[in-house]
Every structure is written in C-alpha cells, then in structure tokens.
Amino acid sequence: MKKYLIAAAMVAGLSAPAFAGSMTVSFADAEGATQVWVLGDDGKATAPDGASVDYTYDEDSKTLCAEVPEAGQVCATFESAGEKVGDTSNYTTNAGTAGVATITAMEE
C-alpha cells in the first residue's frame, strides 16, 4: 500500500502546464522500484493496477497533491516540469521519499 500512496503523489510531477490528452510517466524510487502511471488532462491519474486518483498540480511550485483513499492528501515536489517524451525530473514527497520520474509517452 505504501508504494501506491507514494506513486499517487508523484504521478503529475512532470506535467506540462497545458498538455492535452494523456501522458505516461515512469517513476523510479530510490530503492529501485519502478511504477508506470497514465496522467490524464482531466485531473485523473491511472495507477498500474487500474485504480484512478484525482490530482492537482501547482505549476509555480511544481507541486502535485493527490487525495489518496486511506491516506488523505499526499504531495510531491519536482525539480522541473517536463514537456516531452524523455524528460526527467527528481522528486521528493511529503512522506520523505525521493526518486526520478520520466515521461515515456504522450498522446493528444
């Protein structure tokens, strides 16, 4: 469950300010675990298990916050916002975890 909560917080960190469609992001945490999430332009992210979570992304602070069932609000802050496939960003979460997120696909 912990991995799910952290990944839900990370999923929009590479969100370009005005992308349309969907963005697929791979998250590698400091322990080497990787998860792939699909980020929709409708404020919903799809987890690897198919679950959906709502999120918001503050472009100025590069901070994503998500309301995660059983955990409440979880937030992640990114060093940079990606705009194209291959862009990466380091992140840290309010739960004290860190890693690297990479945009692996975008659809309009």
C-alpha positions as CSV (number, residue, x, y, z in Angstrom):
1,M,0.0,0.0,0.0
2,K,2.9,2.4,0.8
3,K,4.1,2.2,-2.8
4,Y,0.6,3.0,-4.1
5,L,0.4,6.1,-1.9
6,I,3.8,7.5,-2.9
7,A,3.2,6.8,-6.6
8,A,-0.2,8.5,-6.5
9,A,1.5,11.6,-5.1
10,M,4.1,11.6,-7.8
11,V,2.1,11.0,-10.9
12,A,1.7,14.5,-12.1
13,G,5.1,15.9,-11.3
14,L,6.2,16.1,-14.9
15,S,3.0,17.6,-16.1
16,A,3.4,20.2,-18.7
17,P,1.2,23.2,-17.9
18,A,-1.2,22.7,-20.8
19,F,-0.9,19.2,-22.2
20,A,-3.9,17.7,-23.9
21,G,-4.7,14.0,-23.9
22,S,-2.6,11.8,-21.7
23,M,1.0,11.4,-20.5
24,T,2.6,8.2,-19.4
25,V,5.2,8.6,-16.6
26,S,7.6,6.0,-15.2
27,F,8.6,6.6,-11.6
28,A,11.8,5.0,-10.2
29,D,12.2,5.5,-6.4
30,A,15.4,5.5,-4.5
31,E,15.1,1.8,-3.7
32,G,14.9,0.9,-7.4
33,A,11.2,0.1,-7.6
34,T,9.5,1.4,-10.8
35,Q,5.8,2.1,-11.5
36,V,4.2,3.4,-14.7
37,W,1.2,5.8,-14.4
38,V,-1.0,7.4,-17.0
39,L,-1.8,11.0,-16.4
40,G,-5.0,12.5,-17.9
41,D,-5.6,16.1,-18.8
42,D,-8.9,15.7,-16.8
43,G,-7.2,15.7,-13.4
44,K,-7.3,11.9,-13.1
45,A,-4.3,9.6,-13.0
46,T,-4.5,5.8,-13.6
47,A,-2.3,3.6,-11.4
48,P,-0.6,0.4,-12.6
49,D,-3.5,-1.6,-11.0
50,G,-6.1,0.4,-12.9
51,A,-7.2,2.5,-10.0
52,S,-7.9,6.2,-10.5
53,V,-7.0,9.1,-8.3
54,D,-7.7,12.8,-8.5
55,Y,-4.8,15.2,-8.5
56,T,-3.9,18.9,-8.7
57,Y,-0.7,20.4,-9.9
58,D,0.7,23.8,-9.0
59,E,2.8,24.9,-11.9
60,D,4.6,27.7,-9.9
61,S,5.8,25.4,-7.1
62,K,6.0,22.2,-9.2
63,T,4.0,20.5,-6.5
64,L,1.4,17.8,-7.1
65,C,-1.2,16.9,-4.4
66,A,-3.5,14.0,-4.6
67,E,-6.3,12.8,-2.3
68,V,-5.5,9.2,-1.7
69,P,-8.0,6.8,-0.1
70,E,-7.0,5.8,3.4
71,A,-4.1,8.3,3.4
72,G,-5.6,11.7,2.8
73,Q,-3.6,14.4,1.0
74,V,-0.2,13.3,-0.3
75,C,2.1,15.8,-2.1
76,A,5.3,15.7,-4.2
77,T,7.6,18.5,-5.3
78,F,9.6,18.2,-8.5
79,E,12.8,20.0,-9.6
80,S,11.5,20.6,-13.1
81,A,8.4,20.2,-15.2
82,G,8.8,18.0,-18.4
83,E,7.2,18.8,-21.7
84,K,8.2,15.9,-24.0
85,V,9.0,12.2,-24.1
86,G,12.3,11.5,-22.4
87,D,12.2,14.5,-20.0
88,T,13.1,13.5,-16.4
89,S,12.8,15.2,-13.0
90,N,14.0,14.4,-9.5
91,Y,11.2,14.5,-6.9
92,T,10.7,14.4,-3.1
93,T,7.4,13.7,-1.3
94,N,5.9,14.9,1.9
95,A,6.4,11.3,3.1
96,G,10.1,11.6,2.8
97,T,10.7,9.5,-0.3
98,A,12.6,10.5,-3.4
99,G,13.4,9.3,-6.9
100,V,13.3,10.2,-10.6
101,A,10.3,10.4,-12.9
102,T,10.5,10.1,-16.7
103,I,7.9,10.9,-19.4
104,T,7.7,7.7,-21.5
105,A,4.7,8.6,-23.8
106,M,2.3,11.4,-24.7
107,E,-1.0,11.2,-26.6
108,E,-3.1,14.1,-27.8
